[in-house]
Amino acid sequence: MNLTLQPELVRLIEKQVAAGRFSSPEEVVAAALQALEQAEEFGDFQAGELNDLLNEGEQSIQQDGTLDGDEAFRERQRRRQQRSGSRP
């Protein structure tokens, strides 16, 4: 596959390789595509938002502990049933 890139993108790729972050332009493009895929899969976060959410989760674990997976699933089912008005 051959691509024609805008000059500013070529400079950006060359800058990444020159800085030693990647060993080839192909690695830069592959990393960019992986980042795009992750953004599409996990949603768009503002800068630092994901780190803030992770920190919030870690603080919650330290304060409140964790739930057993089965217990959490049962609680989720119970809440769903309450919202829908159905009986267990």
Buried (B, 14 or more C-beta within 10 A) or exposed (E): EEEEEEEEBEEBBEEBBEEEEBEEBEBBBEEBEEEEEEEEEEEEEEEEEEEEEEEEEEEEEEEEEEEEEEEEEEEEEEEEEEEEEEEE
